[in-house]
């Protein structure tokens, strides 16, 4: 009979240096030469300050798109850094000319 033993690290892993690892893969494995690894700037807290839209876009252009096999399909989730607002949406303080165009 198989038995599962559940355990966890006893050390607090929420402190210390962190690495950001970005990669892509599919049915045939990882996309060759698309791996990006860099050290996070903060030792604790949210990694989103390091992996942002600018870094993500650089990875897409310089690593992923250059190495994707032909006829690939690229699917992403809706993480905040996967989307970048290029033009702010009009609001109630916007001028009429902005709202019309």
N, C-alpha and C positions, 0 to 999 in steps of 0.2 A: 504494500500500500504506500502510495506517495504521500509525503507530508510536507507542507509548506511551513517554513519558519520565517516569521515576520520580524524584521529588525530595522533599526535605523542608526544613523551615525550619532554618536553621543556628543560629538563636538558641535558647537554652535557654528553653523556654516553661513550665517548671515553677515559675517564680518570678514574683511580681508579683500585682496585683489580679485578682480573678476575679468573674465575674457568674454568678448562678444564673438560668437561664431555664427557665420551666415553661409548657407550653402543651398544648393538646389539639386533635386534628383527626381527620378521617375522609375519606370519599369525596368530600365537597364542599369540603374544605379545612379551615382552622383554625376553631375555635369562636370566633366574634366576641366580643370583650371578655374573653376568658379568659386572655390573656397576662399572665404575672407575671415581672418582671425585677427582681432586686435584687442589690446588691453583697455578695459574701461577706465575712464578718467576718475571715477569716484569709487571709493572702497566700499561704500554702503549705499543703499538707496536705490532709486529707480534707474535702470539702464537706459531708459528712453532718452535721457539727456545725451547719451553717446551714440546710440543707434537712432538717428533721426532721418528726416526726409532727404537731406543733403547727402549723408553717407549711403543711404539706401539707393539713391539715384546713381551715385558714383559706382556702386557695386553692380547695379543693373547694366549700365553702359560699358564699364571697363572690364567686367568679369563675366557676367551671365550672357548678355546678348552676343558677345564675340565667340562664345563657346557652345551655345545651344545647337544641337543637331538640327538639320533642316526639317521643316514641317512640325516643329515642336509647338505645343500649346502651353502657354504660360498662365498659370492660375495663382492668384494671390488672395490673401484674406483682407480684412478691413482694418488692419493695425494702423494707428495714427500716422506712422512714418511711411506707410505705403501710399498715402495720399497727400498732395500738397496743394493748398489753395493758392492759385496764381492771381486771382482778382477777387477782392472782397465783395461780398453780396451787398446790394443796396439795403439801407435800413430807413427808418422813419425820418432821419436827419439828412438823407440824401437829396440832392437837388433834382428837380423835375427832369432836367435834361439827361441825367444819369439813369433815371427810371425808365425813360422812353426808349433809349437806345438799346 
